[in-house]
Amino acid sequence: MDRIDRRTFITRIATGSSAAALLPSYLLGASFADLSIGYTGITWPNDQVNDAIAACAELGFYGFETFGEVLNQWESKGGLLPVLQKNHLPLVSGYCTVNLTDSGRLQETVERAVRWAKLIKQAGGRIFVLGPNPVSRATYNFAENKASIVATLNEVSKAVTDQGLTAVLHQHTGTCVETRDETYATLDAIDHNTLKFGPDVGQLTKGGADAVKVVRDYLPLVQHMHLKDFDGKDPRLVDYCPLGQGKVDVPAILNLMAGRRISGMVMVELDNDPKNPSSTPPSELAGQSRAYLKKIGVKLRA
């Protein structure tokens, strides 16, 4: 396994051919215009995924992400691919929550991941976003669960890679991999041959981390991203907000990503509480992020 600690990881970058990957885009001659930005369907209820696809296509985003469970539900309807093709919007990724802390269910976990991976591939996707399982953070002990987390991540990501997809770890608040230290410890221990990093910069910020630093520290592993802003103000949006309205330094994040070729895509995301959704229509919320991206120089589809 190609496991390296963070110090070695950063040293290799600074002294090797990958050094340019850490330079700001303005030093590389890249610009935000080089970025292809997609959108995740979480702003809409899962039973409105067809509306989400149509709206994201109309707003000019380059790709779409949904949940593995949504793809599973649509299998009996002939799959989601016809809806995506009708709107000329490709599926990039599927978000799949995986149980990392119950080692006794490893075989079941791997089998479920393989089923999701096949559905993502059938719908044209290429990224398996691996979301850690929720835990009770008040009583949770990461050190006691680390071995199970790493072993399960390695097994699941190998199985997903064998299906022809790229697996990326997506740290998430309220789960077994939330904090900066938990994220770093996990990323330093996983098999980098089969598992990459798909950070959520809004989740990092909400969890108290410096999102720009985390992305910079692990940039060569970043093969997918959720670009989300956080202001802590609106519980209907799970304390998140459209891009440019919160605490996340979006231009700095995009500077790091500009000019890089990744397996996945930078995906705009904005949560919307399904039990108490925002009174602002999902398409309008997505449109606010679109307007901000255009303002800072990101080009979307006509």
C-alpha positions in Angstrom: 0.0 0.0 0.0 1.2 3.5 -0.8 0.7 5.1 2.6 2.6 8.3 3.5 2.3 10.7 6.4 1.4 14.3 5.8 4.9 15.7 6.3 6.3 13.3 3.7 3.3 14.0 1.4 3.9 17.7 1.5 7.7 17.4 1.2 7.3 15.3 -2.0 5.1 18.0 -3.5 7.4 20.8 -2.6 10.5 19.1 -3.9 9.1 17.2 -6.9 7.3 17.7 -10.1 4.0 18.1 -8.3 5.1 21.4 -6.8 3.2 23.4 -9.3 -0.1 21.8 -8.1 0.1 23.9 -4.9 0.8 27.2 -6.6 -2.1 29.7 -6.9 -3.7 29.6 -10.4 -2.5 33.2 -11.1 1.1 32.0 -10.9 0.4 29.1 -13.3 -1.5 31.1 -15.9 -4.7 29.3 -15.1 -8.0 31.0 -14.5 -11.5 30.1 -13.2 -12.6 29.9 -16.8 -10.7 26.6 -17.0 -12.9 25.0 -14.3 -15.9 22.8 -15.1 -18.4 23.2 -12.3 -21.2 20.8 -11.5 -24.0 20.7 -9.0 -25.3 18.1 -6.5 -29.0 17.4 -6.3 -29.3 17.7 -2.5 -30.9 21.2 -2.7 -34.0 19.4 -4.1 -36.0 16.6 -2.4 -34.8 13.2 -3.6 -38.2 12.5 -5.2 -37.7 15.6 -7.4 -34.4 14.5 -8.9 -35.8 14.9 -12.4 -36.5 18.6 -11.6 -33.1 19.0 -10.2 -31.4 17.7 -13.3 -33.5 19.9 -15.5 -32.7 23.0 -13.4 -29.0 22.3 -13.2 -28.8 21.9 -16.9 -30.7 25.1 -17.5 -28.4 27.0 -15.1 -25.4 25.9 -17.1 -23.7 23.5 -14.8 -21.4 20.8 -16.4 -22.4 17.8 -14.3 -24.7 16.3 -11.7 -24.4 14.3 -8.5 -27.1 12.3 -6.7 -27.3 9.7 -4.1 -26.7 6.0 -4.5 -30.1 5.3 -3.0 -31.7 7.6 -5.6 -30.1 5.6 -8.4 -31.4 2.5 -6.7 -34.9 3.8 -6.6 -34.9 4.8 -10.2 -33.7 1.4 -11.4 -37.3 0.1 -11.5 -38.2 3.1 -13.7 -35.6 2.3 -16.3 -32.7 4.2 -14.5 -31.8 7.9 -14.3 -29.7 7.9 -17.5 -32.6 8.7 -19.9 -33.5 11.8 -17.8 -29.8 12.9 -17.8 -29.5 12.4 -21.5 -32.8 14.3 -22.2 -31.3 17.3 -20.4 -27.8 16.8 -21.8 -26.3 16.8 -18.4 -23.9 13.9 -17.4 -23.9 12.2 -14.1 -20.5 12.7 -12.5 -20.8 11.1 -9.1 -23.0 9.3 -6.6 -22.9 9.9 -2.9 -23.0 6.7 -0.8 -23.0 6.5 3.0 -20.9 3.5 4.1 -20.7 2.0 7.5 -17.1 2.3 8.6 -17.3 1.5 12.3 -19.1 -1.9 12.4 -16.4 -4.3 11.2 -18.7 -7.2 11.7 -20.7 -6.0 8.7 -17.8 -5.6 6.4 -18.9 -8.1 3.8 -22.4 -6.6 3.7 -20.9 -3.2 3.4 -18.7 -4.1 0.5 -21.5 -5.8 -1.4 -23.8 -2.8 -1.0 -21.0 -0.5 -2.2 -20.5 -2.7 -5.3 -24.2 -2.5 -6.1 -24.1 1.3 -5.9 -20.9 1.5 -7.9 -22.6 -0.5 -10.7 -25.6 1.8 -10.7 -23.3 4.9 -10.8 -21.5 3.4 -13.8 -24.7 2.5 -15.6 -25.9 6.1 -15.3 -22.6 7.3 -16.8 -20.9 8.4 -13.6 -17.3 7.9 -12.7 -16.9 9.0 -9.0 -18.0 7.0 -5.9 -18.3 9.6 -3.1 -17.8 7.6 0.1 -19.6 9.2 3.0 -18.8 8.0 6.5 -21.7 6.8 8.7 -23.3 9.0 11.3 -22.3 8.6 15.0 -23.2 10.2 18.3 -20.4 12.8 18.5 -21.0 13.4 22.2 -19.7 9.9 23.0 -17.7 8.9 19.9 -14.1 8.0 20.2 -12.2 8.2 16.9 -9.1 6.4 18.2 -11.1 3.4 19.2 -12.7 3.2 15.7 -9.7 4.2 13.5 -8.6 0.7 12.6 -12.1 -0.3 11.5 -12.5 2.9 9.6 -9.3 2.5 7.7 -9.7 -1.2 7.0 -13.2 -0.7 5.7 -12.3 2.3 3.6 -9.5 0.2 1.9 -11.8 -2.8 1.3 -14.6 -0.7 -0.1 -12.4 1.5 -2.2 -10.7 -1.5 -3.8 -14.0 -3.1 -4.6 -15.3 0.2 -6.1 -12.0 0.7 -8.1 -12.5 -2.8 -9.5 -15.8 -1.6 -10.9 -13.9 1.1 -12.9 -14.8 4.1 -10.7 -12.7 6.5 -8.6 -13.5 6.3 -4.9 -13.1 9.5 -2.8 -13.4 10.0 0.9 -15.9 12.7 1.8 -15.5 13.9 5.4 -18.8 15.0 7.0 -20.0 16.6 10.2 -21.9 14.3 12.5 -20.1 11.2 11.3 -17.1 9.1 12.2 -14.8 11.3 10.2 -15.6 14.9 11.0 -12.8 17.0 12.5 -9.6 18.2 10.9 -7.5 15.8 13.0 -9.8 12.9 12.1 -9.6 13.8 8.5 -5.8 14.1 8.5 -5.4 10.8 10.4 -7.6 8.9 8.1 -6.1 10.4 4.9 -2.6 9.6 6.1 -3.6 5.9 6.8 -5.6 4.9 3.8 -4.4 3.2 0.6 -3.8 6.1 -1.8 -3.8 3.6 -4.7 -7.5 3.0 -4.4 -8.9 5.9 -2.4 -8.6 9.6 -3.0 -10.0 12.7 -1.3 -13.3 14.4 -2.1 -13.5 17.2 0.5 -16.6 19.2 1.3 -15.2 22.7 2.1 -18.5 23.8 3.7 -18.5 20.8 6.0 -14.9 21.4 6.9 -15.7 25.0 7.8 -18.7 24.0 9.8 -16.6 21.5 11.7 -14.1 24.2 12.7 -11.3 23.5 10.2 -9.5 25.8 7.8 -10.9 24.5 4.5 -8.3 26.2 2.4 -5.4 24.7 4.4 -6.9 21.2 4.3 -7.4 21.3 0.6 -3.9 22.7 0.1 -2.3 20.0 2.4 -3.9 17.1 0.5 -4.3 18.7 -3.0 -2.7 15.8 -5.0 -5.3 13.5 -3.4 -8.2 15.7 -4.2 -10.1 14.2 -7.2 -13.5 15.5 -6.5 -15.0 18.3 -4.3 -18.2 19.7 -2.8 -18.0 23.4 -3.1 -20.3 24.7 -0.3 -20.5 27.9 1.8 -21.3 28.1 5.5 -22.7 31.0 7.5 -24.4 29.2 10.4 -27.6 31.3 10.1 -30.4 29.3 8.5 -31.3 25.9 10.0 -33.5 25.2 6.9 -30.3 25.1 4.9 -28.5 23.2 7.6 -26.6 26.4 8.4 -25.2 26.6 4.9 -25.8 29.3 2.3 -25.4 30.0 -1.5 -21.8 30.6 -2.5 -20.3 33.9 -1.7 -22.6 34.6 1.3 -20.7 32.8 4.0 -17.3 32.2 5.6 -15.7 29.9 3.0 -13.0 31.5 0.9 -14.4 30.3 -2.4 -11.9 32.1 -4.6 -9.0 30.7 -2.7 -10.4 27.2 -3.0 -10.9 27.6 -6.7 -7.4 29.0 -7.1 -6.1 25.7 -5.8 -8.3 23.7 -8.1 -7.8 25.8 -11.3 -5.5 24.3 -13.9 -5.7 20.8 -12.3 -7.1 17.7 -14.1 -9.1 15.6 -11.7 -11.1 12.4 -12.1 -14.3 14.0 -10.9 -15.5 17.6 -10.7 -15.9 20.6 -8.4 -19.6 20.3 -7.5 -21.6 23.2 -6.0 -23.7 22.0 -3.1 -26.3 23.5 -0.8 -28.2 21.4 1.7 -31.9 21.9 2.2 -33.6 20.3 5.2 -36.2 17.9 3.7 -38.4 18.2 6.9 -38.3 22.0 7.0 -37.1 23.2 3.6 -36.2 26.8 2.7 -39.0 28.9 1.4 -36.7 29.9 -1.4 -37.2 27.5 -4.4 -34.2 25.2 -5.0 -33.6 26.5 -8.5 -33.4 30.0 -7.1 -30.9 28.9 -4.4 -28.8 27.2 -7.1 -29.1 30.3 -9.3 -27.7 32.5 -6.5 -24.5 30.3 -6.5 -24.4 30.5 -10.2 -24.6 34.3 -10.2 -21.7 34.4 -7.7 -19.6 32.0 -9.8 -20.1 34.1 -12.9 -19.2 37.2 -11.0 -15.8 35.9 -10.0 -15.1 34.7 -13.5 -16.2 31.1 -13.7 -17.7 30.2 -17.0 -20.8 28.0 -17.2 -22.5 26.4 -20.2 -24.5 28.6 -22.4 
